Amino acid sequence: MHNSSLPTENTLAAKLIRMKTAFSNYNVVRMREALRYLSGPKFDLFIKIPFLIHINHPQFPGYVPESPVACGIYNFKNSGFYKAVLDLEEIPRDILETETDIKDPCILGFYHIGSLGTFTQSAQSDFDYWIIIDRTCFTEQRYYNLEKKLNHIVKFSRENFDQEVTFFIMDQADIRKDCYAGFDAPETMIAPKLFLKEEFYRTFLMIAGKIPIWTILPANMRQGTYDRLVEHLFRQTELAFLLKDFIDLGKVEMPSGKDIYQGIRWHICKSKEDPVKALLKATMILSHTTNEKNSGMLLCDELKQKFAKAGIDDCESDPYKIMFDRVLNYHEVHAHDGLKLIKTAIFLRLCSYPEVKLPEPGSPKKQLIDKYIRTWNILPSHIKKLMSYQNWPEEGKQLLDTTLIQRLAGMYEQINAKGKAIEKDLPPAEQRNMKILNNKVKSCLNTESGKIPASSNFLTRHALPFLLITKNSMGKWILSAALSNTVHESVVHKSTAFLGLMGWIMENRLYRRNKTHIRLETELKLYESRDQAVSTDALYLVMQPVKPLFDGCFEDNARWTKILILLVCPDPSCGVAQVELLALNSWGELFLDQLKLDTDRPLNDRYRKIADKINQYTGEEIRLFFFQMADTRDANAVYQIKQFLADRFLMHRPGTPKKNRPMLDKL
């Protein structure tokens, strides 16, 4: 019997319902893949996070007692995640009955963005969420309470599940205009905004709240057409029953030259975190510079056309599979010399780089890898080499990372001339952002002599329990590391200077206080300002923070901020024989400098040479930290060097009043 309350097959409502059903089908397929690869504890956390945001109760993480209350997700009780929480049977019935009916939910939409539910998901995948609010419904205090609640959940996830969770709070009206400003704050944005939204639409998982209306509209529409259609739909009263559960977050335009230029440079900056991912994303962006037919459509729109056909264990509707297809096609047609490297990057990405391992047998990810192995004719010996990546020596891992980053640098050079021309016509605010981005790229690609180099991405990602510093018979300092308490340490870095090793540890964040033990095996001891020897932790502390806390420092040229000075005295009867300097600049770059001294010369001559070396580092806000490596501390050495520094400073600025002598004040 026909139900007259349902829309007929050819009405607009019926068509929109079919589109909604197609998206829901696609979201279920993605969610199934996400849950497939989550371990038991992280599965429970993933299920609980939306519930913890929805309620505000002292019995659960995320509770904020202050008013006004900032909790609740629109329509959460009708979501699959609410039903999944009920299935866990961990929530007391009285709380479910009294605390989950939120009259004024502060969150309109809650989405996961990134690799979960895609072929690139791994055990290391972060939980990254977009939280959409209506800022006009928030006071400053309510917004602060929401941030506080989310911070509690981040801390709970890290401490109890060893899981990194990030929440990005964004205003619906701002996102519609591609604005990523904070609450009541101006936008400072060096990330490529267009590609951020494209990645959101291409990779988001619908968790709870309102569905982006983009999902049920035709692909590849022009901006004006999209805006008029959305406005028309929301005006139709007969569609209100359906569209009350949708939200407009805007559409994504095709990238301009500025977007491409900014996007590639942004991924150079991100390459330290993951060079494999950075190269793939940058290549996808660069593909838009060609006249290829398929590059005329954004990947998110290409994916949207596959919603209705998405099926369980389906390769073709995966957000990253369509990206792999795009970058492979680009290299086959336009950059054949880089094809082998991009295939290696895809293979490693599918094998959970840097923890490289084959996916579980029978999974869609394994089926795709097997297909690539056949079509690319990869030799068994090459597969074996890639699968043994975790056992490669540190130098081999570094070489792979460097090769990937050099390819990124080549892309940058390819578009740099056009990019410079674009920069000249930008408004002042965007010119500032471009300058910051330019300087960050300059820092990332800087291989200047003396700069402390990067470790492999593999080593940086590991929490190392033990580091051993020794000196071999040839006078070289050796750093060995153990990846776990049960694994024997192996050599990861060598340097002619002790501070070369300490700088490398700091640069790559290999030392985590209270988690990493550094053992220094040398006959000499470390001293600071007292006769009691100190540990390597003292050197680490004086240089913190090494990396800038904010991007604003890249608006200006790099300037020296700190110098760690180590006086090396191997023979107490001869005094200081060598000085090592570890200099830090405002961009977070560390540089090693050394000076060997003639021990036949009088000590005062040596002290003056040390002062001369220090004075080569210009700047009025430099902080100096003196240490000694010796059998016993020389109480006079540092004082004498400071006297020469003071004299040299006064010679450059005769008559300078005390209040204007920052170098002397720091001494």
VENQUIZI-V647698 format. One line per field, one symbol per residue. phi: phi as a letter, one per 30 degrees, with the letter a starting at -180 (. if undefined). psi: psi as a letter, one per 30 degrees, with the letter a starting at -180 (. if undefined). burial: I if it has 16 or more other ideal C-beta (glycine too) atoms within 10 Angstrom, else O. Layout:
phi=???
psi=???
burial=???
This chain:
phi=.dcdddddecdeeddddddddddedddddddddddecddedddddeddedddddcbbddbejdbddcddbajceiddccdddddddddhcceeddddcccccdbddcdbbbcbkdeicdcdbdcddccbcccbcddcbddddddddededdddededddcbhbdbbccdbdedddechccdddhbddbbcdddddddddeddcdcdcajddededccediddeddeddddddddddddceecddccbcciccddddedddeddddddddddddadddddddddedddddccdddddbddddddedcedcdbehcddcdeddddeeddddeddccbddcddddddddddddciecddadddeideddddddddeddchddedddddddcedcddeddddddedddddddddddddcdddddddedcddedddddddededddeddcdceejdddddddedddcdddbbbcbbdddicdbccbcdadccddbdcabadbdddddddddechdcceibccccccaddccbccbdddccddddeddcddddddbdedddcddbdbbbcccccbdbddcidcabcbccccddiccbcbbbdcddddeedddddddddddddcdkcbdccbcbbcadbdcdcededddddddddddddbdiddedccdddddd
psi=kkjffkklegleeeeeeeeeeeeeeeeeeeeeeefegkleefeeeeefeeeeeelikffkkgkjfkllkilkkkgefglfeeeeeeffhfkkeeeeffffjjeikfkekjkkkbfkglfgklffkljkkkjkljffgkleeeeeeeeeeeeeeeeeeeeffhkkkkkjkkkeeeeeghkhlajhklkjjfljeefeeeeeeffkkjelakkkfefglllhlleeeeeeeeeeeffjeffefeffglkjgllklkkleeeeeeeeeefeeffeejfeeeeeeeeeefffflgkeffgkkeeeeeeffeffklkhkefgkefefeeeeeeeeeeefiffgeeeeeeeeeeefghkfiklklkkfleeeeeeeeeeeffhkkeeeeeeefgefgkleeeeeeeeeeeeeeeeeeeeegeeeeeeeefglleeeeeeeeeeeeeeeeegjgkkfkkllaleeeefkjkfkkkklklfggkkkkkkkflffkkllkflllfkefeeeeeeeeghfkjkffkkkkjjlfllkkcglfklllfeeeeeffkkekkflfffffllklkekkkkjjkifjfffakfkkkkjkklffgkkkkkljkkjfflleeeeeeeeeeeeffjlkggkkkjklkjlelkjffeeeeeeeeeeeeeeefikgklefgieeeef.
burial=OOOOOOIOOOOOIOOIOOIIOIIOIIIOIIIOIIOOIIOOOIOIIIIIIIIIIIIIIOOIIIOIOOOOIIIIIIOIOOIOIIOIIOOOOOIOOOOIOOIIOIOOIIIIIIIIIIIIIIIIIIOOIOIIIIIIIOOOOIOOOIIOIIIOIIOIIIOIIOOOIOIOIOIOIIIIOIIIOIOIOOIOOOOIIIIIIIIIIIIIIIIIIIIIIIIIIIIIIOIOIOOOOIOOOIOOIOOOOOIOOIIOOIIIIIIIOIIOOIIIIIIIIIIIIIIIOIIIIIIIIIIIIIIIIOOOOOIOIIIIIIIIOIIOOIOOOOOOIIIIIIIIOIIIOIIOOOIOOIOOIIIIIIIIIIIIIIOIOIIOOOIIIIOIIOOIOOOOOIOOOOOOOIOOIOOIOIOOIIOIIOOIIOIIIOIIOOIOOOIOOIIOOOOOOOOOIIOIIIIIIOIIOOOOOOIIOIIIIIIIOIOIIIIIIOIOOOOOIIIIIIIOOOOOIOOIIOIOIIIIIIIIIIIIOIIOOOOIOIOIOOOIIIIIOOOOOIOIOOIIOOIOOIOIOOIOIIOOOIOIIIIIIIIIIOOOOOIIIIIIIIIIIIIIIIIIIIOOIOIOOOIOOIIIIIIOIIOOIOOOOIIIIIIIIIOOIIOOIIOIIIOIIOOOIOOOOOOOOOOOIOIOOOI
